[in-house]
Every structure is written in structure tokens, then in C-alpha cells.
Amino acid sequence: MPTTAQEEGGGPPVEEVRTRVWTVPTDRPESDGTLEWDSTTVVLVETRAAGRTGTGWTYAQRATAELIDTQLAPLVTGADALRPGHVWSLMRRSLRNAGYPGVGALAVSAVDTALWDLKSRLLDISLATALDTVHEAVPVYGSGGFTSYGPAEVAEQLAGWVEEGIPRVKMKVGRDDAADAERLRAARAAIGDPAELYADANGAWTRKQALDHAGRLRDAGVTWLEEPVSSDDLEGLRLLRDRGPAGLDIAAGEYGFTLPYFRRMLEAGAVDCLQADVTRCGGFTGFRAAAALCDAHGIGLSAHCAPQLSAHACAAASRLRHLEYFHDHVRIEEALFDGVLTPGPGGALRPDRSRAGHGLTLRADRLERHRVR
């Protein structure tokens, strides 16, 4: 088998791989059931070939860019720009000693999405066409409602999405039971009965705590409970799925970096809907493989965050449920690019087949003050 990308040819070679990093402050302090933060870091990759540039990214620490520059860029440079799947395999193999799960997977994800965008632009077709999509539009749910938000802030944010035509919204829970009860009441009153209300505990509870909370959440009209226990506790997730109230779907998977992770979760019967993050699970190549696992197990798939990349990946997933329209990533992607997709009728993103690649134009100047690498 070839051990370097340069050994296989056919299309134009990748001439350059470039990284840039920005750390963007949140618009106010944010937290969930287990973490607190005040900024988000985005690592962007540009790949160039035959006068075209492909762009991809991940949300990760700046060390991800260092790994790309030192480990992956020399491998990718000279590779066939029309074979991102082949390059993906070589990148993964090259990280055997460095470690693939974690930063390695984040790095591969960013490069892979950039290579798919480059391929589409070289062929002058949209990513939707290149990925062979099966959906014309991708339903989204508004996601925020951080535990650092009081009842009024949660109500205002979630109601804003519903007013914009997104009939599904999610809030964070798990930090303070009494505060959560008040925030849930405010959220339900603000969004009205027709809108779907989701909750995300980010693994904050024990199994028995989660079972107790599940009933209360369902009574509050919640229909989706994400990570009631740690996503590593497959038995606990299965317990919630089997013994939780009817009408409350259990979801997890956003921290999956590899296919075996998703396979184990699905084989354990741990979730009603699997989550995968295109910027963590190996880019478009890895996401497509995760989608195939969902097909094989008859389980729905929901994409975690990064909506401007995820919309294209989701459109190619046959068992698609929806896509997380995450507040922080929406802010960053709207600042970083022109041509972003915005929710249309029914609260859905519709990939633009008239534009090559993902159709975005980089406007790095807008975030120059936040650049850290």
C-alpha cells in the first residue's frame, strides 16, 4: 500500500496547506452542567491547488494548528486534490504514534473538510453535489440557553429563534436544580406549546439523578434529553432510554472521534438518536461513515454544531434528524464568512447548489483582532 499521498496521482496536486487560529470572546459568560467558558477558538485550514482554495475548520485548541502544520501539511502537500478520502486514510495512519482521538481527530477533520471544499471548487460543483446529498434541506434547532443565563435571558433567546421560524430549541441544564426549574418554566412559556423544547445536561448527573430529572423534564414538555449521564456511560444511557418516560428521546455522541466509538454506542442501544460532529469525527469523510453506521442500526443521526459545514454533511445522511444551530458557532461563522446559510421555512438550512464548494467567502479581516496564530 502507498505510504505517502504523493505516490498516487490523477488530479492536480495540493500545493499548500495553511492554518489560522482565532479565539473569539463570547457575547456574555457561558456555562453548562459541567463547564464554564468565555471564548471559543476556531482553527481554520486552507488548501490550495490549480488556482483554487478550499476552506475547512474545527473548534479546538490552537495546538491543533501546530499538529496540522508539522504532521499533516507535509503529507497532504503534493497529494491528489481530487481524492480526499485517500488522503484521509493516510492522515489517520500518520497519527498512529501521536494519537488519533482528540487533537489528532480534530486536525484531520479540519483538513478533510478543506480538501472536500477544494475538490468541489476544482470541479466547479457544490459540496451538496460532491457529497451526493439525499435531502434538499436540513432542519435545525436553536441551541444555547446556557446555565449562566437567567430565566429572562433564556426566554428571550429561545423565543427569538421560534419567532425566526425555528420550531425546535435547546437549553442547558444540570448545574442548579432550583434554577433549572424556573428557567424551564420561563422557556416553555416564551416559546409556546407548538415549539419543541430540548434539554442538554452535558453529563452532569448520576444515573439515579438522571432518572429523577427525566420525569420532571418530560412534565415540562421536553422531548429530547442530551447526555443525562456521561456519554462514556453506555449502560447509564441505555438505562435512561429503557426506563425514562415515553416521549423523551435520549441522545449522545458529540464527543465521538472514531467509528468504533459510534459503533459501541449503537450496539449498546444507548441512544434514540446518535450525534456526530463533523469537526471532530474526521470531517466529511468520517461523518459519512458514521451516517452509514446509523443506517445499519436503524437509528437517527443529528449533527453537533458548526452549521455551515454540518449542513452539507447532514444533507447526505439518509437517517438525518436535524442539526444543532449553536449560538457561539453561528456568531463566529457569520463573522468569518460571507454567503452563510440562514434558516428558511420550517427552520431549515438549504445548501446552495449554485455555488461551488460550501459557497462561503472567507473574510478573515473581520476577526483579525482575535487572531492568535
C-alpha positions in Angstrom: 0.0 0.0 0.0 1.2 3.6 -0.6 2.6 5.3 2.5 2.6 8.8 1.2 -0.1 10.9 -0.6 2.4 11.8 -3.3 2.6 8.2 -4.5 -0.9 8.4 -6.0 -1.9 10.8 -8.7 -4.6 11.8 -11.2 -5.9 15.2 -10.2 -3.9 18.4 -9.6 -1.6 18.2 -6.5 -2.3 20.1 -3.3 0.2 23.0 -3.4 -0.2 24.4 0.1 -1.8 23.8 3.4 -2.2 26.8 5.6 -3.7 27.3 9.1 -5.0 30.3 11.0 -6.5 30.5 14.6 -8.8 32.9 16.3 -10.0 33.0 19.9 -13.3 34.8 19.9 -14.9 36.1 23.2 -18.5 35.0 23.9 -21.0 37.8 24.0 -21.5 37.0 27.7 -20.3 34.4 30.1 -21.5 30.9 29.3 -21.8 27.6 31.1 -23.5 24.2 31.0 -23.9 21.4 33.6 -20.2 20.7 33.8 -18.1 23.5 32.2 -17.8 27.3 32.1 -16.2 29.4 29.3 -15.9 32.9 27.9 -14.4 32.3 24.5 -14.4 29.9 21.5 -11.3 29.0 19.4 -11.6 28.2 15.7 -8.8 26.6 13.8 -9.1 27.2 10.0 -7.4 25.3 7.2 -6.9 26.5 3.7 -5.8 24.0 1.0 -4.7 25.3 -2.5 -4.5 23.6 -5.9 -4.7 24.7 -9.5 -5.6 28.3 -8.6 -8.5 27.2 -6.2 -8.7 27.4 -2.4 -10.6 25.0 -0.2 -11.5 26.0 3.4 -12.3 23.9 6.4 -12.2 24.3 10.1 -12.7 22.9 13.6 -13.4 24.3 17.0 -10.4 23.3 19.0 -7.3 24.4 20.9 -4.6 26.2 18.9 -2.3 23.1 19.4 -4.5 21.6 16.6 -3.0 24.0 14.1 0.6 23.1 15.3 -0.2 19.4 14.6 -1.6 20.2 11.2 1.5 22.3 10.3 4.1 19.9 11.5 2.5 16.5 10.9 -0.3 16.7 8.3 0.7 19.5 6.0 3.9 17.8 4.7 1.9 14.7 4.0 -1.0 16.5 2.3 1.1 18.8 0.1 1.5 17.1 -3.2 -1.5 14.8 -2.7 -4.2 14.4 -5.4 -6.6 17.2 -4.6 -9.5 15.1 -6.1 -9.0 12.2 -3.6 -9.9 13.5 -0.1 -10.9 10.0 1.1 -7.5 8.6 0.2 -5.7 11.5 1.9 -8.0 11.0 5.0 -6.7 7.4 5.3 -3.1 8.5 5.1 -3.5 11.2 7.6 -5.1 8.9 10.1 -2.3 6.4 9.7 0.4 9.1 10.1 -1.0 9.9 13.6 -0.6 6.4 15.0 2.1 7.4 17.5 0.9 11.0 18.0 -2.6 9.7 18.9 -5.7 10.0 16.7 -8.6 10.5 19.2 -8.6 14.1 20.5 -6.4 16.7 18.8 -5.4 14.3 16.1 -9.0 13.8 15.0 -9.8 17.5 15.2 -6.8 18.2 12.9 -7.8 15.5 10.4 -11.4 16.9 10.5 -10.3 20.4 9.6 -8.0 19.3 6.8 -10.6 16.8 5.4 -13.4 19.5 5.2 -10.9 21.8 3.5 -10.0 19.1 0.9 -13.6 18.3 0.1 -14.3 22.0 -0.4 -11.2 22.2 -2.6 -12.3 19.2 -4.7 -15.8 20.7 -5.2 -14.3 24.0 -6.3 -11.9 22.4 -8.7 -14.8 20.5 -10.2 -17.0 23.7 -10.1 -19.8 21.9 -8.2 -21.4 22.4 -4.9 -20.5 20.3 -1.8 -24.1 19.1 -1.9 -23.4 17.7 -5.3 -20.0 16.3 -4.4 -21.3 14.5 -1.3 -24.3 13.1 -3.2 -27.0 14.5 -0.9 -30.3 12.9 -0.3 -32.1 15.9 1.3 -32.7 19.3 -0.1 -33.0 21.0 3.3 -31.7 20.3 6.8 -33.9 21.0 9.8 -32.1 22.9 12.6 -32.7 23.6 16.3 -31.7 26.7 18.0 -29.1 25.9 20.7 -28.0 28.0 23.6 -29.9 28.7 26.8 -26.8 28.3 28.9 -27.0 27.7 32.6 -25.3 31.1 33.1 -28.5 32.6 31.6 -31.3 33.5 34.0 -34.9 32.8 33.1 -35.4 36.1 31.2 -32.3 35.6 29.1 -33.2 32.0 28.3 -36.8 33.0 27.4 -35.6 35.9 25.2 -33.0 33.8 23.3 -35.2 30.7 22.7 -38.3 32.8 21.8 -36.2 34.7 19.3 -35.4 31.5 17.4 -39.0 30.5 17.4 -40.0 33.9 16.1 -37.4 33.4 13.3 -39.2 30.3 12.2 -37.1 27.6 14.0 -39.7 25.4 15.8 -37.1 23.5 17.9 -34.9 25.0 20.6 -32.5 23.6 23.3 -31.3 24.8 26.6 -28.6 23.7 29.1 -29.5 22.2 32.4 -27.7 20.3 35.2 -25.9 23.0 37.3 -28.7 24.1 39.8 -31.9 22.1 40.1 -34.0 25.0 41.5 -32.7 27.4 38.9 -33.4 24.9 36.2 -37.0 24.5 37.2 -37.5 28.3 36.9 -35.6 28.5 33.7 -37.6 25.7 32.1 -40.9 27.3 33.1 -39.8 30.6 31.5 -38.6 28.8 28.4 -41.8 26.9 27.8 -44.0 30.0 28.4 -41.9 32.0 26.0 -41.8 29.6 23.1 -45.4 28.4 23.2 -46.8 24.9 23.1 -46.2 24.1 19.4 -42.4 24.5 19.6 -40.3 21.6 20.7 -38.2 22.1 23.8 -34.9 20.1 24.2 -32.5 19.9 27.2 -28.8 19.1 27.5 -27.3 18.1 30.8 -23.7 17.6 29.4 -23.2 14.5 31.6 -23.9 16.3 34.9 -26.0 13.7 36.6 -25.6 10.3 38.1 -27.9 7.5 36.8 -30.5 7.9 39.6 -30.4 11.7 39.4 -30.9 11.5 35.7 -33.9 9.2 36.0 -35.5 11.5 38.5 -34.9 14.6 36.3 -36.1 12.8 33.2 -39.7 12.6 34.5 -39.6 16.3 35.5 -38.3 17.4 32.2 -40.9 15.4 30.3 -43.6 17.0 32.5 -42.2 20.4 31.4 -42.7 19.4 27.8 -39.1 18.4 27.0 -38.9 15.8 24.2 -35.1 15.5 23.8 -32.6 14.9 26.6 -28.9 15.0 25.7 -26.2 13.4 27.8 -28.2 12.9 31.0 -25.2 11.0 32.2 -21.6 10.9 30.8 -21.5 9.8 27.2 -18.9 7.2 28.3 -21.6 5.5 30.5 -23.3 3.5 27.9 -25.1 1.3 30.4 -26.4 4.5 32.1 -27.6 5.9 28.8 -29.3 2.6 28.0 -31.0 2.7 31.4 -32.4 6.2 30.7 -33.5 5.1 27.2 -35.3 2.0 28.6 -36.7 3.4 31.9 -37.2 7.1 31.1 -40.6 8.5 30.3 -42.2 7.9 26.9 -41.7 10.7 24.5 -38.3 11.7 25.8 -35.5 10.7 23.4 -32.0 10.1 24.7 -29.1 11.5 22.6 -25.3 11.4 22.8 -22.3 11.0 20.6 -20.9 14.5 20.1 -17.6 13.6 21.6 -17.1 10.7 19.2 -13.7 10.9 17.3 -13.7 7.4 15.8 -16.0 4.9 14.2 -15.5 2.3 17.0 -16.8 4.9 19.5 -20.1 5.3 17.5 -20.3 1.5 16.9 -20.1 0.7 20.6 -22.7 3.3 21.4 -25.1 2.0 18.8 -24.5 -1.7 19.6 -25.2 -0.9 23.3 -28.6 0.5 22.4 -27.6 3.6 24.3 -29.4 6.3 22.3 -32.5 7.0 20.4 -30.6 9.4 18.2 -26.8 9.5 17.6 -24.9 12.8 17.5 -21.8 13.3 15.4 -19.7 16.4 15.0 -18.2 16.9 11.5 -15.3 19.0 13.0 -14.4 16.1 15.5 -15.3 12.8 13.8 -13.0 13.0 10.8 -14.6 15.7 8.7 -17.0 14.9 5.9 -15.3 11.5 5.3 -15.7 10.4 8.9 -19.3 11.9 9.2 -20.4 9.9 6.1 -19.1 6.7 7.7 -20.9 7.5 11.0 -24.1 8.1 9.0 -23.7 4.6 7.4 -23.5 3.1 10.9 -26.8 4.8 11.7 -28.3 3.3 8.6 -27.1 -0.2 9.6 -28.6 0.2 13.1 -31.8 1.9 12.1 -31.0 4.9 14.4 -31.4 8.6 13.5 -28.5 11.0 13.2 -28.2 14.5 14.5 -25.2 16.8 13.8 -23.5 18.7 16.5 -22.7 22.4 15.9 -20.6 24.0 13.1 -23.8 24.7 11.0 -22.1 26.0 7.9 -20.1 22.8 7.4 -22.6 20.4 9.0 -25.5 21.5 6.7 -23.7 19.8 3.7 -22.8 16.7 5.6 -26.3 16.4 7.0 -27.9 16.7 3.6 -26.1 13.5 2.6 -27.3 11.5 5.7 -30.3 9.4 4.9 -31.4 9.0 8.5 -31.0 12.7 9.4 -33.0 14.1 12.3 -31.6 17.6 12.5 -28.6 19.9 13.0 -27.6 22.0 16.1 -27.7 25.7 15.2 -25.3 26.6 18.1 -25.2 30.2 19.3 -21.4 30.5 19.6 -20.7 28.9 16.2 -23.4 30.9 14.4 -21.8 34.1 15.7 -18.3 33.1 14.6 -19.2 31.7 11.2 -21.3 34.8 10.3 -18.4 37.0 11.2 -15.8 34.8 9.4 -17.6 34.3 6.1 -19.8 35.9 3.5 -22.5 33.8 2.0 -23.6 31.9 5.1 -26.7 29.8 5.0 -29.6 31.1 7.2 -32.7 29.1 8.3 -35.6 29.2 5.9 -39.1 27.9 6.0 -39.7 25.3 8.7 -36.4 26.2 10.4 -34.1 24.5 7.8 -30.8 25.3 6.1 -30.8 24.7 2.4 -27.3 24.0 0.8 -26.9 26.3 -2.3 -26.2 24.1 -5.3 -25.5 27.1 -7.5 -22.2 27.9 -5.7 -19.0 25.8 -5.8 -17.9 24.1 -2.6 -19.6 25.2 0.5 -20.2 28.6 -1.1 -18.6 30.7 1.6 -16.1 33.5 1.1 -13.5 34.0 3.8 -13.5 37.4 5.5 -10.7 37.0 8.0 -10.2 40.7 8.4 -13.4 40.9 10.4 -11.8 38.8 13.2 -8.2 40.0 12.9 -8.2 41.5 16.4 -9.0 38.0 17.7 -6.3 36.1 15.8 -3.9 34.2 18.0 -1.9 32.3 15.3 
